[in-house]
Amino acid sequence: MIEVRYKKDKGSYEIHLKGHADYNPGNDIVCAAASNLIYTLAAAVANIHDTLITTEVMIGKGDTKVKTTIKCEDIRSKVATMYETILIGYWQLEANYKANVRVTIEGE
């Protein structure tokens, strides 16, 4: 199962994936979808060219994380929208593949 943890606080947003979907090993559409969402998020936040945010990206087998720290309120809503849009994608995966994806939310 892929555990998706969405965490936010006043200064940062984070999505952390752990585990494997095990939907169809070797041809796993659930894993591909979950991976595509986190890679899309990493690329989107990397395209914000502002010195007032920092983004950490950690990619590993069964353990991937994107965390963005914001030092300016002007950018906060833009980053929040990106993370929340990706979170909607994970909720859709969870709704359709309950045995393979679980989403939890921490923070505010």
C-alpha positions in Angstrom: 0.0 0.0 0.0 1.1 3.5 -0.7 0.8 5.8 2.3 0.3 9.4 1.2 0.9 11.9 4.0 0.0 15.5 3.4 1.4 17.9 6.0 1.1 21.6 6.3 1.9 24.2 8.8 2.3 28.0 8.7 5.6 27.9 6.8 5.6 24.7 4.8 3.8 22.1 2.8 4.8 18.5 2.3 3.6 15.4 0.5 5.4 12.2 1.5 4.8 8.8 -0.2 5.8 5.6 1.4 5.4 2.0 0.3 4.3 0.3 -2.9 0.8 0.0 -4.4 1.2 -3.7 -5.3 -1.8 -3.4 -7.6 -0.2 -5.2 -10.5 3.6 -5.8 -10.0 5.5 -5.1 -13.2 2.6 -3.1 -14.7 1.3 -1.1 -11.8 -1.0 1.7 -13.0 -1.6 2.8 -9.4 2.1 3.2 -8.7 2.5 5.0 -12.0 -0.3 7.4 -11.2 1.0 8.1 -7.7 4.5 8.7 -9.0 3.3 11.0 -11.7 1.4 13.2 -9.2 4.5 13.7 -7.0 6.8 14.3 -10.0 4.3 16.9 -11.3 4.3 18.6 -8.0 8.1 18.7 -7.8 8.3 20.2 -11.3 5.6 22.8 -10.6 7.2 24.1 -7.4 10.6 24.1 -9.1 9.2 26.5 -11.6 8.5 29.1 -9.0 11.7 31.2 -9.3 11.7 33.1 -6.0 14.4 33.2 -3.4 11.7 33.3 -0.7 10.8 29.6 -1.0 12.9 26.5 -0.8 11.9 23.0 -2.0 13.4 19.7 -0.9 12.8 16.7 -3.2 13.7 13.2 -2.1 13.1 10.4 -4.5 13.7 6.8 -3.5 12.2 3.4 -4.1 9.0 3.3 -2.0 9.9 6.6 -0.3 9.4 10.0 -2.0 8.9 13.4 -0.5 8.4 17.0 -1.7 8.5 19.7 0.9 8.3 23.4 0.2 9.1 26.1 2.8 7.7 29.6 2.2 9.2 32.7 3.6 6.7 35.1 2.0 2.9 35.3 2.3 2.5 36.5 -1.3 3.6 33.1 -2.6 1.7 31.0 0.0 -1.6 30.8 -1.9 0.1 29.7 -5.1 2.0 27.0 -3.4 -1.0 25.9 -1.4 -3.0 25.6 -4.6 -0.4 23.4 -6.2 -0.2 21.0 -3.2 -4.0 20.9 -2.7 -4.5 20.1 -6.4 -2.1 17.2 -6.2 -3.8 16.1 -3.0 -7.1 15.9 -4.9 -5.4 13.5 -7.3 -4.3 11.3 -4.4 -7.9 11.3 -3.0 -9.1 10.2 -6.4 -6.6 7.3 -6.3 -7.7 6.4 -2.8 -11.4 6.4 -3.7 -10.8 4.1 -6.7 -8.0 1.9 -5.2 -8.8 1.7 -1.5 -6.6 -1.4 -1.0 -3.6 0.3 -2.6 -3.6 4.0 -1.5 -4.3 5.6 1.9 -4.2 9.4 2.4 -3.6 11.1 5.8 -3.5 14.8 6.6 -1.5 16.4 9.3 -1.3 20.0 10.4 -3.6 23.1 10.2 
